[in-house]
Amino acid sequence: MMVIDHVLVSDDIAEKNFVCDLNKCKGACCVEGDAGAPLEEYEIGLLEGSVQEILPFLTKEGAKEIERSGVFDYDTDGTFVTPLINGNECAFTIFDDNGVASCGIEKAYEAGKIDFQKPVSCHLYPVRISENKYHHALNYHRWSICDPACVLGDELKVPVYKFVKNALIRKYGQKWYDKLEREASLLQKRIAR
């Protein structure tokens, strides 16, 4: 376990490799699972303030679900999550001509319509955050639908923390990430001995 300021970071984030392989998984993380993407409370306000700009980027079903239920729901333990369409894909999910899922929020962001990229939990995946009043804990989430990402990550030799670099900087800042990079490098050197 690495400790960077108030954040506990699982060694797996430095030891495991990961690079999304959308040609193989088709963005299944936007479709699979029993709840939507975790949302931080402040993100709900950002989504509510941008919903009219996001709706044109969504599928008809996604837009209807957002208009019906709003931009968030609760999972079984009361955490804020994105709503699902009929218990399946996230309401913000869109599909390209090849059936690859992506995020309508991110498409609105890329088009310059909103300032919010997408939920940080999605940006950080496969890293998941758990919190208590004392610290955050970052863990590598293993999911069989991401097996192709593990294979590609191994081929390209990209550790998880480098794959999610921009998301970690977005969440914790550049100085924090620089500390993580130093600690991860030391850990990798110890393992290589």
LINURCOR-V344502 format. One record per pair of residues at least 12 apart in sequence whose C-alpha atoms are under 10 Angstrom apart, sorted by the first residue. I is the first residue (numbers start at 0). GAP is how many residues later the second one is. Records with the same first field share a line. If there is no record, write none. Layout:
# LINURCOR-V344502
I->GAP + GAP
This chain:
# LINURCOR-V344502
0->12 + 13 + 136 + 137 + 138 + 186
1->12 + 135 + 136 + 178 + 181 + 182 + 185
2->132 + 134 + 176 + 177 + 180
3->132 + 172 + 173 + 174 + 175 + 176 + 179
4->130 + 131 + 167 + 171 + 174 + 175
5->128 + 129 + 130 + 131
6->122 + 123 + 124 + 127 + 128 + 129 + 130 + 131 + 165 + 169 + 173
7->121 + 122 + 123 + 127 + 128 + 129 + 130 + 131
8->118 + 120 + 127 + 128 + 129 + 130 + 131 + 152 + 171 + 175
9->117 + 127 + 128 + 129 + 130
10->127 + 128 + 129 + 172 + 173 + 176 + 177
11->115 + 126 + 127 + 128 + 129 + 147 + 148 + 149 + 172
12->113 + 114 + 125 + 126 + 127 + 128 + 146 + 147 + 148 + 149 + 150 + 151 + 171
13->126 + 144 + 145 + 146 + 147 + 148 + 166 + 167 + 169 + 170 + 171 + 172 + 173 + 174
14->143 + 144 + 145 + 146 + 169 + 170 + 172 + 173 + 176
15->124 + 134 + 137 + 138 + 141 + 142 + 143 + 144 + 145
16->132 + 133 + 134 + 135 + 136 + 137 + 138 + 139 + 140 + 141 + 142 + 143 + 144 + 145 + 146
17->108 + 128 + 129 + 130 + 131 + 132 + 133 + 134 + 135 + 136 + 137 + 138 + 139 + 140 + 141 + 142 + 143 + 144 + 145 + 146
18->107 + 127 + 129 + 130 + 131 + 132 + 133 + 134 + 135 + 136 + 137 + 138 + 139 + 140 + 141 + 143 + 144 + 145
19->105 + 106 + 126 + 127 + 128 + 129 + 130 + 131 + 132 + 133 + 143
20->125 + 126 + 127 + 128 + 129 + 130 + 131 + 132
21->78 + 79 + 80 + 124 + 126 + 127
22->75 + 76 + 77 + 125
23->76 + 121 + 122 + 123 + 124 + 125
24->75 + 76 + 119 + 120 + 121 + 122 + 123 + 124
25->69 + 70 + 72 + 73 + 74 + 75 + 76 + 119
26->66 + 67 + 68 + 72 + 73 + 74 + 75 + 76 + 118 + 119
27->61 + 72 + 73 + 74 + 117 + 118
28->60 + 61 + 72 + 73 + 93 + 96 + 97 + 114 + 116 + 117
29->54 + 58 + 59 + 60 + 61 + 62 + 63 + 64 + 70 + 71 + 72 + 73 + 92
30->53 + 54 + 56 + 57 + 58 + 59 + 60 + 62 + 63 + 70 + 71
31->55 + 56 + 57 + 58 + 113
32->54 + 55 + 56 + 57
33->41 + 42 + 50 + 53 + 54 + 55
34->38 + 39 + 40 + 41 + 44 + 45 + 46 + 47 + 48 + 49 + 52 + 53 + 54 + 55
35->36 + 37 + 38 + 39 + 44 + 45 + 46 + 47 + 48 + 49 + 51 + 52 + 53 + 54 + 55 + 56
36->35 + 36 + 38 + 42 + 43 + 44 + 45 + 46 + 47 + 52 + 53 + 55 + 82 + 83 + 84 + 85
37->34 + 35 + 36 + 37 + 41 + 42 + 43 + 44 + 45 + 81 + 82 + 83 + 84 + 90 + 91
38->32 + 33 + 34 + 35 + 40 + 41 + 42 + 43 + 79 + 80 + 81 + 82 + 83
39->39 + 40 + 41 + 79 + 80 + 81
40->31 + 38 + 39 + 40
42->28 + 29 + 37 + 73 + 75 + 76 + 77
43->26 + 27 + 28 + 36 + 37 + 38 + 75
44->26
45->25 + 68 + 69 + 70 + 72 + 73
46->23 + 24 + 25 + 58 + 67 + 69 + 71 + 72
47->22 + 23 + 24
48->65
49->55 + 58 + 63 + 64 + 65 + 66
50->12 + 15 + 16 + 19 + 20 + 54 + 63
51->15 + 61 + 62
52->52 + 55 + 56 + 59 + 60 + 61
53->38 + 50 + 51 + 52 + 53 + 54 + 55 + 59 + 60
54->12 + 37 + 49 + 50 + 53
55->48 + 52
56->35 + 36 + 37 + 46 + 47 + 48 + 49 + 50 + 51 + 54
57->33 + 34 + 35 + 36 + 37 + 45 + 46 + 47 + 49 + 50
58->32 + 33 + 34 + 35 + 36 + 45
59->31 + 34
60->24 + 25 + 30 + 31 + 32 + 33
61->21 + 22 + 23 + 24 + 27 + 28 + 29 + 30 + 31 + 32 + 42
62->22 + 28 + 29
63->21 + 27
64->18 + 19 + 20 + 21 + 25 + 26 + 27
65->16 + 17 + 18 + 19 + 25 + 26
68->14 + 15
69->12 + 13 + 21
70->12 + 20 + 21
71->12 + 19
80->38 + 40
81->37
88->12
89->12 + 13
90->12 + 13
91->12 + 13 + 14 + 26
92->12 + 13
93->13
102->14 + 15 + 16 + 19
103->13 + 14
104->12 + 13 + 14
105->12 + 13 + 17
119->47 + 48 + 50 + 51
120->46 + 50
121->45
122->41 + 42 + 43 + 44 + 45 + 47 + 48
123->14 + 16 + 36 + 37 + 39 + 40 + 41 + 42 + 43 + 44 + 46 + 47
124->15 + 16 + 35 + 38 + 39 + 42
125->12 + 13 + 14 + 15 + 16 + 17 + 20 + 23 + 34 + 35 + 37 + 38
126->12 + 13 + 14 + 15 + 33 + 34 + 37 + 40 + 41
127->12 + 13
128->12
139->20 + 21
158->25
160->16 + 19 + 20 + 23
161->15 + 19 + 22
164->12 + 13 + 16
167->12
